[in-house]
Every structure is written in structure tokens, then in C-alpha cells.
């Protein structure tokens, strides 16, 4: 599989650097670059890419307008928005998702080697995630239809196309091996986890590609007295606070970006901050969260595997695990550890998932008790949690 990518950015340095970064992955080939969407439309008539990476701020047409026009066509191409504007809780990120961006990522800093190396993984994963979305948004019609449809929406400009192909002599490098949750915390001892005392139920949730919309629907279906929840959604730094605030406005429950030491309580959802791992911890019968630095785990930070492993270690049979739409296998190992510790686990089904990677891998691992469509998960979580709460209340009255 070779994923063909077109890059749209008005900076020649950005176009060249992104091309070099992406072509380190043997599964990605940059077929061209364009200075703005109008040039890109001309290029689409000659060759159709599988994925487009676009900046937002450009002179003749901004990237969000292009995204909207693309998704109004009958044959849209998946778009990854890569911009310096999507930071510091800016509205551009949420706007991009609302307009149908498959991924939204912060433009890498070209001055910091470590950040660029980590961004390489993020960029390549974003392209592959977007490619996996193709079947969800593309209709099977002739490939040139999108160029013709866009050409009707965007005024033709007589200008020589800027379509520089990436250098052929770039040496491909293998993406760094994935670290496991072992780099953050030790594997839970099954006997110790199974011997944990009963407590109020706690819910841990993991999601990635397509998760922003899935979580919105899931949280919107929760009652005010739902069990406390801790969530990892793959997002970069500066994105999660605005994301949590938006969901909070749309939901009956209280939703916030997690801070170190936050208590997990009824009716509250804590979302992992971008660029930090989030762990569930326990004190007596209560739970709180710990924000922790560390390397990428399964190429993500925050990592679902880290959260789920901590739930296996500290909550055991008192936990309910939910794994939703997402590319890759982050969360599958941690969910199996939760299952072995006695937790009750739910996976979103393939039909309602944008990408059935993470939930599919969890099912394959034998970590899942029930597979459900998205609109049934909230009801199942609340029903199971009520039974667990009744057992806890009964035991409390006996002692």
C-alpha cells in the first residue's frame, strides 16, 4: 500500500520539510505540493492524491474554505489540516473538525529536532488515519469528478502550477519502534488486581480517529448522575481544553481537561491533556488522576494503553472500560489487562466506527465483553455501573 499525498502550504520551507518527513515512511509518497488551494485544484485534474495536507492561512483561499468546498463535492478527498493556528485553544481546530477534517495537527517546529522527530510519527499516523477514512466519505465515482466539481466552485486562475515533487534521493528511515506502557508503569499483578476491595464504579474511555464526534454523541447521552469517567482522546497539546469546554456545553455532565490530582466523581468526565499521559490512581475507595510525562507509548501521548493499565492496577473489577473508533492498536493491550483484572469492557462496533482499528484489536485480544453500536454504549455503561454501585452500597451497609 502506497498512500499518495498532496501538500498545500504557502511556505516553500514547510512544503519541502513536510515532504521529507512524510517520505521517511515507506508507505507514503508525496506526489506534489501547491502554494494554495487554487493551484491544487489544477493539479487534481492530472493526478488524484489519496490524502491532502493543507495549511489554514494562505493568501488567495484559506484552508478551511478549501476544506468546506472539498467536502461539498460528490467525491471528497480526505484532508488533514496542519497549521500553526491550531494552538492555544484556538477555534480553528474545532471549526476544522466541524467542516469534516479527518485529522487536525499542529504544524511542527522546524527548529527543535526532538519535536520534529515526534511530529514525524504524528504526521505519518495522521496521513494513514485520513486514508482509512476514505471509504467513509468517498463515493465510488470517476476520480476526476472532484477536480471538475471543485473547479466549478473555485475561480480558475491562469498561473503556472507550483508542483515540486519531493527529492528522489531522500533516504527512507524506519519509524521508531513503538514503546509499550512498560516505560510508564509496571504490568499489574493479576492476583493483586483481583484482590482489590470493592469500590464505586469508575469508567475509563479511549478513542482516536473519529473519536471527537463519537465522544460528543456518547457524552450527550449520559445522565447527570453517570459514574465518574477518565478519557484519553488522541489530541496534541493545546487542543484538549477547548475540546473539553465544547463538550461540556453540549452535555448534561461536567466535562473538563484533567489536572493533576483531580478527583474522579459522579457526573464528571476528565479528559487527558494533550502531550501528557493520564493515569488512574486510588486512595481508599476513591479515585483520582495523575498527569505524567514520558515517551510516546504506542506512538501516542496521551496513550490509551497507559490509562487502561492504570485502571487494571488500581480499579480492577471496579472498572468499566470503553474503547471507541481509532486507528492502530493503542488500548488493546491495556484493555486485556483490565479484562484479566476483572473489569467489564465494551468496544464500539465496526459499523459505527470511522476506523475499526483500536476496538477491533481489543476484540481480537479477547479483551472485550460486549461489542455495541455507538448509540447503545452510554446505556450499557450506566446499566452496568448501577449494578456495581448497588453491590458497593450493599457491602458498605454490612460493615
C-alpha positions in Angstrom: 0.0 0.0 0.0 1.3 3.4 -1.0 -0.6 6.5 0.1 -0.3 9.4 -2.3 -0.2 12.8 -0.6 -0.6 16.4 -1.9 0.7 19.2 0.4 -0.8 22.7 0.3 1.2 25.4 2.0 2.4 28.9 1.0 5.8 28.4 2.6 8.4 26.6 0.5 10.3 25.6 3.6 7.2 23.9 5.1 6.4 22.2 1.8 10.0 20.8 1.5 10.2 19.8 5.2 6.8 18.1 5.3 7.7 16.2 2.1 11.0 15.0 3.6 9.3 14.0 6.8 6.5 12.1 5.2 8.7 10.3 2.7 10.6 8.7 5.6 7.7 6.3 5.8 7.8 3.7 3.0 4.0 3.6 2.8 3.7 7.3 1.9 4.6 9.1 -1.3 4.3 12.9 -1.8 3.1 13.3 -5.4 3.2 17.1 -5.4 3.0 20.4 -3.5 1.0 23.5 -4.1 1.2 27.1 -2.8 -2.5 27.4 -2.3 -5.8 25.6 -2.9 -6.4 27.2 -6.3 -3.1 25.8 -7.6 -4.0 22.4 -6.0 -7.3 22.3 -7.9 -5.5 22.4 -11.2 -3.2 19.6 -10.1 -6.1 17.4 -9.1 -7.2 17.3 -12.8 -3.9 15.4 -13.6 -3.5 13.1 -10.6 -5.7 12.4 -7.6 -4.0 12.1 -4.2 -5.3 9.8 -1.5 -4.8 12.4 1.2 -4.3 16.2 1.2 -2.4 18.1 3.9 -3.4 21.7 4.0 -2.4 24.8 5.9 -5.1 27.2 7.0 -3.7 30.7 6.4 -3.0 31.3 2.7 -3.4 34.4 0.5 -5.9 33.6 -2.2 -8.0 31.0 -0.3 -7.7 29.8 3.3 -7.5 26.1 4.1 -10.9 26.0 6.0 -12.7 27.4 3.0 -11.0 24.8 0.8 -12.0 22.1 3.3 -15.6 23.2 3.2 -15.7 23.3 -0.6 -13.9 19.9 -0.9 -16.5 18.3 1.4 -19.3 19.8 -0.6 -18.2 17.9 -3.7 -19.6 14.5 -4.6 -16.2 12.8 -4.3 -14.2 14.4 -1.4 -10.6 13.6 -0.7 -9.7 13.2 3.0 -8.0 16.4 4.3 -5.5 16.7 7.2 -5.3 20.3 8.5 -1.7 21.1 9.5 -1.4 24.7 10.8 0.3 26.9 13.4 -3.1 28.4 14.2 -4.5 25.3 15.9 -3.0 26.1 19.3 -3.7 28.0 22.5 -7.3 26.8 22.5 -8.0 28.4 19.1 -11.4 27.9 17.5 -9.8 26.9 14.2 -9.3 23.3 15.4 -12.9 22.8 16.3 -14.0 24.6 13.1 -11.8 22.2 11.1 -13.4 19.1 12.6 -16.9 20.6 12.2 -16.1 21.1 8.5 -15.1 17.5 8.1 -11.3 17.4 8.5 -10.1 13.8 9.1 -7.2 15.0 11.3 -6.1 18.3 12.7 -2.5 18.7 13.8 -0.2 21.5 15.0 2.4 22.4 12.4 5.8 21.0 13.6 8.5 23.3 14.8 11.4 23.0 12.4 13.9 24.3 15.0 13.6 21.5 17.5 14.9 18.1 16.5 13.1 16.2 19.2 9.8 17.8 18.4 10.3 17.2 14.7 11.0 13.5 15.3 7.9 13.1 17.4 5.9 15.1 14.9 7.1 12.7 12.2 5.2 9.9 13.8 2.2 12.1 14.4 2.2 13.3 10.7 2.6 9.8 9.3 -0.1 8.5 11.6 -2.4 11.4 10.6 -2.0 10.6 6.9 -2.7 6.9 7.5 -5.7 7.7 9.7 -7.1 10.1 7.0 -6.5 7.4 4.3 -8.5 5.0 6.5 -11.4 7.4 6.4 -11.6 7.4 2.6 -14.2 4.6 2.5 -16.4 6.5 4.9 -16.6 9.8 2.9 -15.8 8.8 -0.8 -18.4 7.6 -3.2 -17.3 5.3 -6.0 -17.4 7.5 -9.0 -14.7 8.6 -11.5 -11.7 10.1 -9.8 -11.6 13.3 -11.9 -15.1 14.3 -10.7 -13.7 16.0 -7.6 -11.4 18.2 -9.7 -14.2 19.2 -12.0 -16.6 19.8 -9.1 -14.0 22.0 -7.3 -13.2 23.8 -10.4 -16.8 24.9 -10.6 -16.6 26.2 -7.1 -13.2 28.0 -7.3 -12.5 30.6 -10.0 -9.9 29.5 -12.5 -6.6 31.3 -12.2 -4.1 31.3 -15.1 -0.9 30.7 -13.3 1.8 28.1 -13.7 1.3 25.4 -11.2 3.8 25.0 -8.4 4.1 21.3 -8.2 7.5 20.3 -6.9 7.9 16.6 -6.3 9.8 15.5 -3.3 13.5 14.8 -3.9 14.1 11.2 -5.0 17.3 10.8 -3.1 15.7 11.2 0.3 16.9 8.3 2.4 13.9 6.5 3.9 14.2 5.9 7.6 12.2 3.4 9.6 9.8 4.9 12.1 10.9 4.3 15.6 9.6 1.2 17.3 6.6 1.6 19.5 7.1 1.8 23.2 4.7 -0.1 25.4 3.1 1.1 28.7 6.1 -0.6 30.5 8.0 2.7 30.1 5.4 4.4 32.3 4.4 1.8 34.8 4.9 -1.9 35.6 2.5 -4.5 34.4 -0.3 -5.1 37.0 -0.1 -8.2 39.1 -3.3 -10.1 38.3 -3.6 -11.6 41.8 -3.2 -8.2 43.4 -5.6 -6.6 41.0 -8.2 -9.3 41.5 -7.9 -8.9 45.3 -8.7 -5.2 45.2 -11.6 -4.2 47.5 -14.9 -3.2 46.0 -15.4 0.5 45.4 -17.7 2.8 43.4 -17.5 2.1 39.7 -15.2 4.1 37.6 -15.2 4.3 33.8 -12.2 4.7 31.5 -12.5 5.5 27.8 -10.1 5.5 24.9 -10.6 6.9 21.4 -8.7 8.2 18.4 -9.7 8.8 14.7 -13.4 9.7 14.7 -13.4 9.9 18.5 -14.2 13.6 18.7 -17.6 13.1 17.2 -18.1 9.7 18.9 -17.4 11.2 22.3 -19.8 14.1 21.7 -22.6 11.6 21.0 -21.6 9.3 23.9 -21.4 12.2 26.5 -24.6 13.7 25.1 -26.4 10.5 26.0 -25.1 10.4 29.6 -27.3 11.4 32.6 -26.1 13.8 35.2 -25.5 11.0 37.7 -23.4 8.9 35.5 -20.3 7.3 37.1 -17.0 9.2 37.1 -15.1 8.9 33.9 -11.5 9.3 32.7 -10.9 9.7 29.0 -8.0 9.6 26.5 -8.6 11.0 23.1 -5.6 11.3 20.9 -5.0 15.0 20.5 -2.0 17.3 20.6 -1.2 19.8 23.3 -3.5 22.9 23.5 -6.4 21.1 21.8 -7.9 19.2 24.7 -9.0 22.2 26.8 -11.1 23.7 24.0 -12.4 20.2 23.1 -13.5 19.6 26.7 -15.1 23.0 27.0 -17.1 22.4 23.8 -18.3 19.0 25.0 -19.2 20.5 28.4 -21.5 23.0 26.7 -23.2 20.1 24.8 -23.6 17.7 27.7 -25.5 17.2 31.0 -22.4 16.0 32.7 -19.4 18.2 33.8 -16.5 17.7 31.3 -13.1 19.3 31.8 -9.5 18.8 30.9 -7.9 16.8 33.7 -5.5 18.4 36.1 -3.0 16.6 38.3 -4.8 15.3 41.4 -8.4 15.8 40.1 -10.8 13.5 41.9 -12.9 11.2 39.8 -16.5 11.7 40.9 -20.1 11.1 39.9 -21.3 13.2 37.0 -17.8 14.3 36.0 -15.6 13.4 32.9 -11.9 14.1 33.0 -10.1 14.3 29.6 -6.4 13.7 29.3 -4.4 16.9 28.4 -2.5 16.6 25.1 1.1 15.7 25.3 0.8 14.1 28.7 -0.1 10.6 29.9 -3.1 10.2 32.3 -3.2 7.6 35.0 -6.0 6.5 37.3 -4.9 6.2 40.9 -6.8 5.1 44.1 -6.9 6.2 47.7 -9.2 4.1 49.8 -12.5 3.8 47.9 -11.9 7.0 45.9 -10.1 7.6 42.6 -8.0 10.5 41.4 -5.8 11.1 38.3 -2.1 11.7 37.8 -0.7 13.6 34.9 2.7 12.1 33.9 5.4 12.9 31.4 7.2 10.3 29.5 7.9 9.0 26.0 5.3 8.2 23.4 3.5 4.9 24.1 2.2 3.0 21.1 3.3 6.3 19.3 0.9 8.4 21.4 1.0 10.7 24.3 -1.5 10.5 25.9 -1.8 6.8 25.4 -4.9 4.7 26.0 -2.8 1.7 27.0 -1.3 3.7 29.8 -4.7 4.8 31.2 -6.1 1.3 30.8 -3.1 -0.3 32.5 -3.5 2.0 35.5 -7.2 1.1 35.7 -6.3 -2.6 35.7 -3.8 -1.9 38.5 -5.9 0.3 40.7 -9.5 -0.3 39.9 -9.6 -3.9 38.7 -13.1 -5.3 38.9 -14.5 -1.9 39.8 -13.7 -0.5 36.3 -15.7 -0.3 33.1 -13.6 0.1 30.0 -14.8 1.6 26.7 -12.7 1.6 23.5 -14.0 3.6 20.6 -13.2 4.3 17.0 -9.5 4.8 16.2 -6.6 3.7 14.0 -3.9 1.3 15.3 -3.9 -0.8 18.4 -3.5 1.7 21.3 -5.6 0.4 24.2 -5.9 -3.2 23.2 -3.2 -4.4 25.5 -4.3 -2.3 28.4 -7.9 -3.4 27.9 -6.8 -7.1 28.0 -5.0 -6.3 31.3 -8.3 -4.8 32.6 -10.2 -7.8 31.5 -7.8 -10.1 33.3 -8.2 -8.0 36.4 -12.0 -8.4 36.3 -13.1 -5.2 34.6 -16.1 -5.1 32.3 -15.2 -3.9 28.8 -17.1 -2.5 25.9 -16.0 -1.9 22.3 -17.7 0.2 19.7 -18.8 -1.9 16.7 -17.3 -1.8 13.3 -20.4 -0.4 11.5 -20.5 2.8 13.6 -16.7 3.3 13.9 -14.8 5.6 11.5 -11.8 3.2 11.8 -12.3 -0.1 13.5 -8.6 -0.4 14.5 -8.4 0.0 18.2 -11.7 -1.6 19.0 -11.1 -4.4 16.5 -7.7 -5.2 18.0 -9.2 -5.2 21.5 -11.8 -7.7 20.3 -9.1 -9.9 18.7 -7.1 -9.8 22.0 -10.1 -11.3 23.9 -10.4 -8.2 26.0 -14.0 -7.2 25.3 -17.2 -8.4 27.0 -19.6 -6.7 24.7 -19.5 -5.1 21.2 -22.1 -2.4 20.7 -23.1 0.4 18.3 -22.2 3.9 19.4 -25.7 4.8 20.4 -26.0 1.9 22.8 -22.8 2.3 24.7 -23.9 5.0 27.2 -27.0 3.0 28.2 -24.8 -0.2 28.7 -22.3 1.7 30.8 -24.9 3.3 33.0 -26.8 0.0 33.5 -23.6 -1.9 34.4 -22.5 0.9 36.7 -25.8 0.9 38.6 -25.4 -2.8 39.4 -21.8 -2.3 40.5 -22.9 0.7 42.7 -25.7 -1.3 44.3 -23.2 -4.1 45.2 -20.9 -1.4 46.7 -23.7 0.2 48.7 -24.8 -3.2 50.0 -21.3 -4.1 51.2 -21.0 -0.7 52.9 -24.2 -1.3 54.9 -22.9 -4.7 56.0 -19.8 -3.3 57.7 
